[in-house]
């Protein structure tokens, strides 16, 4: 009888261990806490190139960001990750950023998300959720404003720039207006 109980207990422990060992969510959450992941889309090579440039600039200017590019297979996957709070930052075309912000096709079936712009080029926007920390947005904007690369990245100074249909993040806009974090 004792042997049977021991084997049952060991089987239960082994089963519980096996079930928890196969979920990568904890590791993903820890990785996201340690690295600033910039999502790009494999089906848009230009967004991927821009994402790589942004990540490299952030690693240079803000090494503790440990910025990395995370490639999604398509922009719909990026929308899914951002709207479910699994991603914070992404490079999207202006059209896709506006459509996601307004929940228009092809993103009408995704949860609403308060999307904000950290920096932009003529064709792309580096976007984040509104809950991205002001301090982090300020540091990202500061680092990217000093990027000499092409295309030129600009940081919108007002909540809603005339050229954008997605509002600027408050922290990025504060940097663009020349404010310091302590004076906001």
DAZIRA-V94757 format. One record per run of one state. SS is the DSSP state (a for helix, b for strand, c for the rest). FROM is the first residue (numbers start at 1). LEN is the number of residues. If there is no record, write none. Layout:
ss=<SS,SS>
from=<FROM,FROM>
len=<LEN,LEN>
This chain:
ss=<c,a,c,a,c,b,c,a,c,a,c,b,c,a,c,b,a,c,b,c,b,c,a,c,b,c,b,c,a,c,a,c>
from=<1,2,22,25,35,37,42,45,62,63,66,68,73,75,84,89,94,103,115,121,124,130,134,146,154,155,168,169,170,177,181,184>
len=<1,20,3,10,2,5,3,17,1,3,2,5,2,9,5,5,9,12,6,3,6,4,12,8,1,13,1,1,7,4,3,1>
